C-alpha cells in the first residue's frame, strides 16, 4: 500500500507550485499597483471591488466542487456526476449574468460607484467565467491530474501578471487612476478566459441529458456549504466593505476618499498576512479529495491526526517567519504611504493560522454529511464579524477589523473542534497542537519584549528563534514517527 502522507504531500506540492508560485507572481503585482496608485484611496477602490468578487464566487459556484467530490464516492459513473453538476453551474451563471446586464447601474449606485458601472460589468463577467471553470478544474483534481491543473492555473495567472505589467507601464496615466483600475480588470478578464479555453473539451462535450433527482440531492448537500461559504466570506472580506461604509459620512466627497484610503492601507498590509492563506489554499486543493478518499481506510483516524500535526506546525512556522522578519517583508508594501498599517500584520497572520486549523477540522462535517454545522459555525462567525466591526470601526478604524478577524477565526476553530468531537470524533493530538501554537506565540512575544534596535542583530536573533521552532517540531515529529502514533 502506498504511503498516504507521501501522496498528500506530493499532490500538495504540485497544487502548491501553481498556487504558491502563481500567488507570489500575483503578489508581485501589489508593489506594482502601489507604485502607480500613490494615494491609498485609489488602491482602496480596487481592494473593495475584489472583496465583492469573493462573495460572488461562493454564490456562483454554489458548493458544487465539494458536492461533486462527495457524490463521486457513491457513484460508479463519474461522467454522470460531473455532467449534472456542470450543467447546474452553467444554468446558475446564465441567470446571474442576465440579471447583471439589466441591473448593473443600480448595483453601481448602491456600491457608490455610480459613475463607473463598467467596473460592475467587467467584474461580474470575470466571476462568471471563473465560476463556470471551477468544476472542470475540480474534475482534474478528482482524476489526480495535478500537473494539468497546475498548468492551467499557472497559465491564467501568468497572463494576468504580464497584462497587468504591460497595461500599467505602457498606458497608465497618473492623473486618471480610474483608468488604471479598468486596465487591471481587463487583464483579469483576459486571464480568466484562458481557463475555459484550455478546458474547451469539457465545454464542448456538455450533455444536457440530466438526472434531476441527482441534481436535487447535490443541491441539498451543497446548500449548507453555500451558506457556510457566504458567511465565511463575510468573515474574510466584509471588513474592507464595512470600513468604507462605516467611515464615510454619506455627505462629503473627502470623507469617502478618506474611507477608501483606510481600506487601501488595510488591504495592502493584509496581503502580507495572506502568506499563510497561500499555504492553506495549496493544501486545500489536495486535501479535500484526499480526505474523502480516506473514508475506506481503517487507519483514517491516524491519518487525520498526523495531517493536522504537520499542518499546524507549517502554518505556525509561516506566522513566525513573517512576523519576526517584518523589517524585510515591509518592503513588499513599497509605498511608505501604506506603512502605518504594518501593525495589523501579526494579528492577521495569527488569525489566518486559526482559519487554517478550522478549515482542516471542517472535514468532519463534510465526511459525515452534516454540512449544516458548517453553516451554523459560519453564520455565528459572520454575525460576530459584523457586530465587532460595526461597533468598533468608528473608534479604532482598521485595527478593529484586524482584531475582529482574529477573534472570529479563533472562535470558529474552538466551536468546530467541540462539535466535531461530539458528532464525528477525530482524536487529534491536542497536546501537540497547543505545544506548537504556544511555542510560536512565546517566541514572538519574547522577540517583541527584547525590542532589539540594531537591525542586523535583530535579524540574526529573530531567525535563530525561528530555527529553534523548527528544531522543536522536528524533534517532536521524529519521536512520534518512532513511536508509531500521532
C-alpha positions as CSV (number, residue, x, y, z in Angstrom):
1,X,0.0,0.0,0.0
2,X,1.3,3.4,-0.9
3,X,2.0,5.9,1.9
4,X,-1.0,8.3,2.1
5,X,1.1,11.1,3.6
6,X,3.6,11.0,0.7
7,X,0.6,11.1,-1.7
8,X,-0.9,14.1,0.0
9,X,2.4,15.8,0.2
10,X,3.1,15.1,-3.5
11,X,-0.3,16.4,-4.6
12,X,0.0,19.4,-2.3
13,X,3.4,20.2,-3.8
14,X,2.1,20.2,-7.3
15,X,-1.0,22.2,-6.5
16,X,1.1,24.3,-4.3
17,X,3.5,25.0,-7.2
18,X,0.7,26.6,-9.2
19,X,-0.9,28.2,-6.2
20,X,2.2,29.5,-4.4
21,X,4.2,30.5,-7.4
22,X,1.1,31.9,-9.1
23,X,0.1,33.8,-6.0
24,X,3.6,35.0,-5.5
25,X,3.5,36.3,-9.0
26,X,0.2,38.0,-8.3
27,X,1.8,39.3,-5.1
28,X,4.4,41.0,-7.2
29,X,1.6,43.0,-8.7
30,X,0.9,44.6,-5.3
31,X,4.1,46.6,-5.3
32,X,3.4,47.4,-8.9
33,X,-0.1,48.6,-8.1
34,X,1.1,50.6,-5.0
35,X,3.7,52.3,-7.2
36,X,1.0,53.5,-9.6
37,X,-1.7,54.1,-7.1
38,X,0.2,56.5,-4.9
39,X,-2.9,57.6,-2.9
40,X,-4.3,54.8,-0.7
41,X,-7.8,55.7,-1.7
42,X,-7.3,54.5,-5.3
43,X,-5.9,51.2,-4.1
44,X,-8.8,51.0,-1.7
45,X,-11.3,51.1,-4.6
46,X,-9.5,48.2,-6.3
47,X,-9.4,46.2,-3.0
48,X,-13.1,46.8,-2.3
49,X,-14.1,45.6,-5.8
50,X,-12.2,42.3,-5.3
51,X,-13.8,41.9,-1.9
52,X,-17.1,41.7,-3.7
53,X,-15.7,39.1,-6.0
54,X,-15.2,36.8,-3.1
55,X,-18.9,36.9,-2.3
56,X,-19.9,36.2,-5.9
57,X,-17.6,33.3,-6.4
58,X,-19.1,31.5,-3.4
59,X,-22.6,32.1,-4.7
60,X,-22.0,31.2,-8.3
61,X,-20.0,28.0,-7.7
62,X,-22.8,27.0,-5.2
63,X,-20.7,24.4,-3.4
64,X,-20.7,22.2,-6.5
65,X,-17.0,21.4,-6.2
66,X,-17.4,19.7,-2.8
67,X,-20.7,18.2,-3.8
68,X,-19.0,16.7,-6.9
69,X,-16.3,15.1,-4.8
70,X,-18.8,13.8,-2.2
71,X,-21.2,12.2,-4.8
72,X,-18.3,10.6,-6.7
73,X,-17.8,8.3,-3.7
74,X,-21.3,6.9,-4.1
75,X,-21.3,6.5,-7.9
76,X,-19.5,4.4,-10.4
77,X,-20.3,6.9,-13.2
78,X,-18.0,9.9,-12.7
79,X,-19.2,11.5,-16.0
80,X,-22.8,11.4,-14.9
81,X,-22.0,13.2,-11.6
82,X,-19.8,15.7,-13.5
83,X,-22.4,16.3,-16.2
84,X,-25.2,17.1,-13.8
85,X,-23.1,19.3,-11.6
86,X,-21.6,21.2,-14.5
87,X,-24.9,21.8,-16.2
88,X,-26.4,23.1,-13.0
89,X,-23.4,25.5,-12.6
90,X,-23.9,26.8,-16.1
91,X,-27.6,27.4,-15.5
92,X,-26.9,29.4,-12.3
93,X,-24.4,31.6,-14.0
94,X,-26.6,32.3,-17.1
95,X,-29.4,33.5,-14.8
96,X,-26.9,35.6,-12.9
97,X,-25.4,37.2,-16.0
98,X,-28.7,38.1,-17.5
99,X,-29.6,39.9,-14.2
100,X,-26.2,41.6,-14.2
101,X,-26.7,43.1,-17.7
102,X,-30.1,44.5,-16.7
103,X,-29.3,45.9,-13.2
104,X,-25.6,46.9,-13.3
105,X,-26.3,50.6,-12.9
106,X,-28.4,50.1,-9.8
107,X,-25.7,47.9,-8.4
108,X,-23.1,50.5,-9.1
109,X,-25.2,53.2,-7.4
110,X,-25.6,51.0,-4.3
111,X,-21.8,50.4,-4.1
112,X,-21.1,54.2,-4.5
113,X,-19.6,53.7,-8.0
114,X,-22.4,55.4,-9.8
115,X,-20.0,56.9,-12.5
116,X,-18.3,53.5,-13.1
117,X,-20.9,50.9,-13.9
118,X,-18.3,49.4,-16.2
119,X,-16.4,48.2,-13.1
120,X,-19.5,46.1,-12.2
121,X,-19.9,44.6,-15.7
122,X,-16.3,43.7,-16.0
123,X,-16.1,42.3,-12.5
124,X,-19.3,40.3,-12.9
125,X,-18.1,38.8,-16.2
126,X,-14.8,37.7,-14.6
127,X,-16.6,36.0,-11.8
128,X,-19.0,34.2,-14.1
129,X,-16.1,32.8,-16.2
130,X,-14.2,31.7,-13.1
131,X,-17.3,30.1,-11.5
132,X,-18.1,28.1,-14.6
133,X,-14.5,26.9,-15.0
134,X,-14.4,25.7,-11.4
135,X,-16.0,22.3,-12.0
136,X,-13.8,21.2,-14.9
137,X,-10.8,22.1,-12.7
138,X,-12.4,20.1,-9.8
139,X,-12.7,17.2,-12.2
140,X,-8.9,17.3,-12.9
141,X,-8.4,17.2,-9.1
142,X,-10.7,14.2,-8.7
143,X,-8.8,12.4,-11.5
144,X,-5.5,13.4,-9.8
145,X,-4.3,15.2,-12.9
146,X,-2.5,17.7,-10.7
147,X,0.1,18.7,-13.4
148,X,-2.6,19.6,-15.9
149,X,-4.5,21.5,-13.2
150,X,-1.3,23.4,-12.2
151,X,-0.5,24.2,-15.9
152,X,-4.0,25.7,-16.4
153,X,-3.9,27.8,-13.2
154,X,-0.4,28.9,-13.9
155,X,-1.1,29.9,-17.4
156,X,-4.1,32.0,-16.3
157,X,-2.0,33.7,-13.5
158,X,0.9,34.4,-15.8
159,X,-1.4,36.0,-18.4
160,X,-2.8,38.2,-15.7
161,X,0.6,39.3,-14.4
162,X,2.0,40.0,-17.9
163,X,-1.0,42.0,-18.9
164,X,-1.0,44.0,-15.7
165,X,2.6,45.0,-16.2
166,X,2.0,45.8,-19.9
167,X,-1.2,47.8,-19.4
168,X,0.0,49.8,-16.4
169,X,3.6,50.5,-17.6
170,X,2.5,51.4,-21.2
171,X,-0.9,53.1,-20.9
172,X,-1.3,54.3,-17.3
173,X,-1.8,58.0,-16.7
174,X,-1.4,59.0,-13.0
175,X,-3.9,61.8,-13.5
176,X,-6.6,59.2,-14.3
177,X,-6.3,56.4,-11.7
178,X,-9.8,55.1,-12.6
179,X,-8.3,54.0,-16.0
180,X,-5.7,52.0,-14.1
181,X,-8.5,50.1,-12.4
182,X,-10.0,49.4,-15.7
183,X,-6.7,48.1,-17.1
184,X,-6.4,45.7,-14.1
185,X,-9.9,44.4,-14.7
186,X,-9.3,43.9,-18.4
187,X,-6.2,42.0,-17.6
188,X,-8.1,39.8,-15.2
189,X,-10.9,39.2,-17.7
190,X,-8.5,38.0,-20.4
191,X,-6.6,35.8,-17.9
192,X,-9.9,34.3,-16.7
193,X,-10.7,33.3,-20.3
194,X,-7.6,31.3,-20.5
195,X,-9.1,28.6,-18.3
196,X,-12.2,27.7,-20.4
197,X,-10.0,27.9,-23.5
198,X,-7.7,25.3,-22.1
199,X,-10.7,23.2,-20.8
200,X,-12.6,23.5,-24.0
201,X,-13.2,19.8,-24.3
202,X,-15.4,19.8,-21.2
203,X,-17.5,22.6,-22.6
204,X,-17.8,21.0,-26.0
205,X,-18.8,17.7,-24.5
206,X,-21.6,19.1,-22.3
207,X,-24.5,16.7,-22.3
208,X,-28.0,18.0,-21.3
209,X,-29.3,14.5,-20.6
210,X,-29.8,15.4,-16.9
211,X,-30.8,13.4,-13.8
212,X,-32.9,15.9,-11.9
213,X,-33.1,13.7,-8.8
214,X,-29.3,13.7,-8.6
215,X,-29.2,17.4,-9.2
216,X,-31.7,17.9,-6.3
217,X,-29.6,15.8,-4.0
218,X,-26.5,17.6,-4.9
219,X,-28.1,21.0,-4.2
220,X,-29.5,19.8,-0.9
221,X,-26.0,18.7,0.1
222,X,-24.4,21.9,-1.2
223,X,-26.8,24.4,0.2
224,X,-25.4,24.5,3.7
225,X,-22.0,24.7,2.2
226,X,-23.0,27.8,0.3
227,X,-24.4,29.4,3.4
228,X,-21.3,28.5,5.3
229,X,-19.1,29.8,2.4
230,X,-21.1,33.0,2.1
231,X,-20.9,33.6,5.8
232,X,-17.2,32.7,5.7
233,X,-16.6,35.3,3.1
234,X,-18.2,37.9,5.4
235,X,-15.5,36.9,7.9
236,X,-12.7,37.2,5.3
237,X,-13.6,40.3,3.3
238,X,-16.5,42.2,4.8
239,X,-14.2,44.3,6.9
240,X,-13.0,46.1,3.8
241,X,-16.5,46.9,2.7
242,X,-17.6,47.9,6.2
243,X,-14.6,50.2,6.6
244,X,-15.7,52.2,3.7
245,X,-19.4,52.4,4.5
246,X,-18.9,52.9,8.3
247,X,-16.2,55.7,8.0
248,X,-18.0,57.5,5.1
249,X,-20.3,60.2,6.5
250,X,-22.6,60.0,3.5
251,X,-22.2,63.7,2.6
252,X,-18.7,64.9,1.8
253,X,-16.5,63.5,-1.0
254,X,-13.5,64.0,1.2
255,X,-15.0,61.6,3.7
256,X,-15.4,59.0,1.0
257,X,-11.8,59.4,-0.1
258,X,-10.5,59.1,3.5
259,X,-12.6,56.0,4.0
260,X,-11.3,54.4,0.8
261,X,-7.7,55.3,1.9
262,X,-8.3,53.3,5.1
263,X,-9.4,50.4,3.0
264,X,-6.3,50.7,0.8
265,X,-3.9,50.8,3.7
266,X,-5.5,47.9,5.5
267,X,-5.8,45.8,2.3
268,X,-2.1,46.4,1.3
269,X,-0.9,45.1,4.6
270,X,-3.4,42.3,4.7
271,X,-1.6,40.9,1.6
272,X,1.4,40.1,3.7
273,X,-0.8,38.3,6.3
274,X,-2.2,36.2,3.4
275,X,1.1,34.4,3.0
276,X,-0.5,31.9,5.4
277,X,-3.5,31.7,3.2
278,X,-1.4,30.8,0.2
279,X,-0.2,27.7,2.0
280,X,-3.8,26.9,3.1
281,X,-5.1,27.2,-0.5
282,X,-2.4,24.9,-1.9
283,X,-3.2,22.4,0.9
284,X,-7.0,22.6,0.4
285,X,-6.7,21.7,-3.3
286,X,-5.1,18.4,-2.4
287,X,-6.6,17.8,1.0
288,X,-10.4,17.7,0.2
289,X,-10.3,14.8,-2.3
290,X,-7.6,13.2,-0.2
291,X,-9.7,13.2,2.9
292,X,-12.8,11.8,1.1
293,X,-10.6,9.0,-0.4
294,X,-9.6,8.0,3.2
295,X,-13.2,7.1,4.1
296,X,-12.5,3.4,3.4
297,X,-9.1,3.4,5.1
298,X,-9.3,1.7,8.5
299,X,-6.3,3.9,9.7
300,X,-8.0,7.1,8.7
301,X,-8.1,8.4,12.3
302,X,-4.3,8.2,12.5
303,X,-4.0,9.8,9.0
304,X,-6.3,12.8,10.0
305,X,-4.4,13.3,13.3
306,X,-0.9,13.3,11.7
307,X,-2.0,15.6,8.9
308,X,-3.3,18.1,11.5
309,X,0.0,17.9,13.3
310,X,2.0,18.7,10.2
311,X,-0.4,21.4,9.1
312,X,-0.3,23.3,12.5
313,X,3.5,23.2,12.5
314,X,3.7,24.6,9.0
315,X,1.3,27.5,9.4
316,X,2.8,28.5,12.8
317,X,6.2,28.5,11.0
318,X,4.9,30.9,8.4
319,X,3.5,33.1,11.2
320,X,6.9,33.3,12.8
321,X,8.8,33.7,9.6
322,X,6.8,36.7,8.5
323,X,6.1,38.4,11.9
324,X,9.7,38.2,13.0
325,X,11.1,39.4,9.7
326,X,8.6,42.3,9.2
327,X,11.6,44.6,8.6
328,X,12.2,42.8,5.4
329,X,8.7,42.0,4.4
330,X,7.5,45.6,4.8
331,X,9.4,46.5,1.6
332,X,6.9,44.4,-0.3
333,X,4.5,47.2,0.5
334,X,6.9,49.5,-1.3
335,X,5.0,52.8,-0.8
336,X,5.6,54.4,2.6
337,X,2.1,56.0,2.5
338,X,0.8,52.5,3.4
339,X,3.4,51.6,6.2
340,X,1.2,52.9,9.0
341,X,-0.8,49.7,8.7
342,X,2.1,47.3,9.3
343,X,0.9,46.8,12.9
344,X,-2.0,44.7,11.8
345,X,0.2,42.0,10.1
346,X,1.0,39.8,13.2
347,X,-2.7,40.0,14.3
348,X,-3.9,38.9,10.8
349,X,-1.2,36.2,10.5
350,X,-2.3,34.6,13.7
351,X,-6.0,35.0,12.6
352,X,-5.1,33.1,9.4
353,X,-3.4,30.3,11.4
354,X,-6.7,29.8,13.3
355,X,-8.6,29.9,10.0
356,X,-6.3,27.2,8.5
357,X,-6.9,24.9,11.5
358,X,-10.6,25.5,11.3
359,X,-10.6,24.6,7.6
360,X,-8.6,21.4,8.4
361,X,-11.1,20.5,11.1
362,X,-14.1,21.2,8.9
363,X,-13.7,17.9,7.1
364,X,-15.6,16.2,9.9
365,X,-19.0,17.6,8.8
366,X,-18.3,17.1,5.2
367,X,-17.3,13.4,5.7
368,X,-20.4,12.8,7.9
369,X,-22.8,14.6,5.6
370,X,-23.6,17.1,8.4
371,X,-22.8,20.2,6.4
372,X,-25.4,22.2,8.3
373,X,-22.9,22.5,11.1
374,X,-20.6,24.3,8.8
375,X,-23.4,26.8,8.0
376,X,-24.1,27.2,11.8
377,X,-20.5,28.0,12.6
378,X,-20.0,30.3,9.7
379,X,-23.2,32.2,10.4
380,X,-22.3,32.8,14.0
381,X,-18.9,33.9,12.9
382,X,-20.4,36.3,10.3
383,X,-22.7,37.8,13.0
384,X,-19.7,38.3,15.3
385,X,-17.7,39.9,12.5
386,X,-20.5,42.3,11.7
387,X,-21.0,43.3,15.3
388,X,-17.3,43.9,16.2
389,X,-16.7,45.9,13.0
390,X,-19.8,48.0,13.2
391,X,-19.3,48.8,16.9
392,X,-15.5,49.4,17.0
393,X,-14.6,50.7,13.5
394,X,-15.8,54.2,14.3
395,X,-13.4,54.3,17.3
396,X,-10.4,52.2,16.1
397,X,-10.6,52.1,12.3
398,X,-8.9,49.2,10.6
399,X,-7.4,47.9,13.9
400,X,-10.9,46.9,14.9
401,X,-11.2,44.9,11.7
402,X,-7.9,43.1,12.3
403,X,-8.9,42.1,15.9
404,X,-12.4,41.1,14.7
405,X,-10.8,38.7,12.2
406,X,-8.6,37.1,14.9
407,X,-11.5,36.8,17.4
408,X,-13.9,35.3,14.9
409,X,-11.4,32.7,13.5
410,X,-10.3,31.6,16.9
411,X,-14.0,31.2,18.0
412,X,-14.8,29.2,14.9
413,X,-11.8,26.9,15.4
414,X,-12.9,26.2,19.0
415,X,-16.6,25.7,18.1
416,X,-15.7,23.3,15.2
417,X,-13.4,21.2,17.5
418,X,-16.0,20.7,20.2
419,X,-18.9,20.0,17.7
420,X,-16.7,17.6,15.8
421,X,-15.8,15.7,18.9
422,X,-19.4,15.3,19.7
423,X,-20.8,14.3,16.3
424,X,-17.8,12.8,14.3
425,X,-14.9,12.4,16.7
426,X,-11.4,12.6,15.3
427,X,-8.8,12.0,18.0
428,X,-6.5,15.0,17.3
429,X,-3.3,15.3,19.4
430,X,-4.5,18.5,21.3
431,X,-1.4,18.5,23.5
432,X,0.9,18.8,20.4
433,X,-1.4,21.4,18.9
434,X,-1.0,23.6,22.0
435,X,2.7,23.0,22.2
436,X,3.3,24.2,18.6
437,X,1.0,27.1,18.8
438,X,2.1,28.4,22.3
439,X,5.8,27.9,21.4
440,X,5.3,30.1,18.3
441,X,3.5,32.7,20.3
442,X,6.0,32.7,23.1
443,X,8.9,33.2,20.7
444,X,7.0,36.0,19.0
445,X,6.3,37.7,22.4
446,X,9.9,37.2,23.5
447,X,11.1,39.0,20.4
448,X,8.8,41.9,21.0
449,X,9.9,42.2,24.6
450,X,13.6,42.2,23.5
451,X,12.8,45.1,21.1
452,X,16.3,45.0,19.6
453,X,17.2,48.2,17.9
454,X,20.1,47.3,15.7
455,X,18.7,45.7,12.5
456,X,21.5,43.2,11.9
457,X,21.4,41.8,15.5
458,X,17.6,41.8,15.4
459,X,17.6,39.8,12.1
460,X,20.0,37.2,13.5
461,X,18.3,36.8,16.8
462,X,14.8,36.6,15.3
463,X,15.9,33.9,12.8
464,X,17.7,31.9,15.5
465,X,14.3,31.8,17.2
466,X,12.7,30.5,14.0
467,X,15.4,27.9,13.8
468,X,14.6,26.9,17.4
469,X,11.0,26.4,16.5
470,X,11.9,24.2,13.5
471,X,14.2,22.1,15.8
472,X,11.3,21.7,18.2
473,X,8.9,20.5,15.5
474,X,11.5,18.2,14.0
475,X,12.3,16.6,17.4
476,X,8.6,16.1,18.3
477,X,7.7,14.6,14.9
478,X,10.7,12.3,14.9
479,X,9.7,11.0,18.3
480,X,6.1,10.4,17.0
481,X,7.4,8.6,14.0
482,X,9.5,6.2,16.1
483,X,6.5,5.5,18.4
484,X,4.2,5.0,15.5
485,X,1.4,7.4,16.7
486,X,0.5,11.0,16.1
